[in-house]
């Protein structure tokens, strides 16, 4: 009750404060204050139907306030919406002529998550006719079954005119996002996936972003520099997971042998840790007139570092360089060319991962390889893209546009270190617009992409027969040996992609408007040997708006979507 | 078995088998909204939204693996009659709202509305059966200037 009284009091206080502000000058003022409340009732499993609602069967006071005031060239605007104590929105904007403007906003929402019941993680291999062989089990380590996150976002922006000469402005912005609550965390232990343990863990993640920049005009060119800083960290205490004592999954024996094959066992270790990242960025941009056209260009450098390093003992850093230039120029009174060029480079640290010696001290240890690795990243890449679009106004009713584009992604460290794996994509696009006054209009688009050497996983999807190859005196077979048997590249990335989009807007009369359209997509990958990987999507829609008289407005619509994916389902023909 | 004259234990590893299979998801979405203003002081609004989504795998027609297994792995079951049902999705959501606004004076308006959503989940998946409903009734007074 105290909270409800406080909320109503706060709403009235906001109204009083804003109306007081309005009385400080002459001009236009308007406001709307809604005071009320709501009662909610949830039945059965409401995690999905009430995903973004506070799941509480009770009364909540509620208010909405919209306030606008203008005095001369100064504007003040406040919009606030309080639904319940976790679902709140507020925005405040002010402007003093062209010298100063600022904006502050607060957004808060709650999100509920379902609980993975892990029901598919419960099975046991048959021995004869009865279960008794290798086993997959799961357990819940606490009684918590409700998971929800409260997300809050506070952002502010300000722009200040420093000098009217060259229109020099200082621009600053800050944004804070905090997510708190609890989430389900599942750990797997013992032979990697034989035993899973699920628990509720605390969530308290915070991201702070800050930007500061200067912009100004030199002749007809606008120049700007922006510095950016972003930090992400988790303030929740570490969650721990107890890793089982390694042993044979069926008879519980051979602990020394199984223990020699894993990096940790029989100890409690942090699980689901978040990185602590810092990002610094510098952006230089310019736009203005060039020749008969307009250009916009930007160059961005950013460096992201994960400060929380506890496994690789190496600082994890990625550096990103991006540049882009757009130029639009009229070729004739009815034709213009839009051209775009882009360049990008990503370099990531290649950390050395020092693993415990495999089967140290066990029979045959000397001949087994070391699994220490340097982790090269598939994200290391150089990209280049360019496109040119010719837009021609055929007559006052019809416009045609044709676009041709090219994109190249070169991965220097995947799948081969210092290799040159490049995916090249050619794009063609045709757009058509036709408008017959207010009666009807048609928009249509066809787009085609052809990619050579699209990204594929370097690890094979299938394993060839290893019965003879894996035969060893000990009879032991190790996972690493199976790596040599793997073959068959696999990806969901297509080599050919087609998109067709059609829309019709038809005004039958002043009382009836109709829009209809469809979207079709089809792609396939022809580079995967006999695997016929393809996707298709068909999405028609129809919408009607009827206004028979000034009293009634009726709108209705229907949309259908069918998506189909064709891919391989693979089963293992091995044991152990 | 013997390789190069040495007795070894042959691995029970016969490779893999696969079948190309389609996964199809469908979504029907229908909506209607109506606004009725019988008098300058009275407005009624209503919306209804029906969404039905399904997802299913075609029957997995795995090739016969008997020849590959040479009689091995006899304790394992290589039939896949039910495999295509493991990731079935089938749920329907009905959302319904009704609203009313009545101007008590030119600057004071009484508002009332209800909001109802029902989810019918016919094929519980990772999170179990997620059938449930939500009902909200709301009322208040708006002051305009």
Interface residues (C-beta under 8 A of the other chain):
Chain A: X29 X30 X31 X32 X33 X34 X35 X36 X37 X38 X39 X40 X41 X42 X43 X44 X45 X46 X47 X48 X49 X50 X53 X62 X63 X64 X114 X115 X116 X117 X119 X120 X125 X126 X127 X128 X133 X461 X462 X463 X464 X465 X466 X467 X468 X469 X470 X471 X472 X473 X474 X475 X477 X482 X485 X531 X532 X550 X551 X552 X553 X554 X555 X556 X557 X558 X559 X560 X561 X562 X563 X564 X565 X566 X567 X568 X569 X570 X571 X572 X573 X574 X575 X576
Chain B: X1 X3 X6 X7 X8 X9 X10 X11 X12 X13 X14 X15 X16 X17 X18 X19 X20 X21 X22 X23 X24 X25 X26 X27 X28 X29 X30 X31 X32 X33 X34 X35 X36 X37 X38 X60 X62 X65 X68 X69 X72 X73 X75 X76 X77 X78 X80 X83 X86 X91 X93 X111 X117 X118 X119 X121 X126 X127 X128 X129 X130 X131 X132 X133 X134 X135 X136 X137 X138 X139 X140 X141 X142 X143 X144 X145
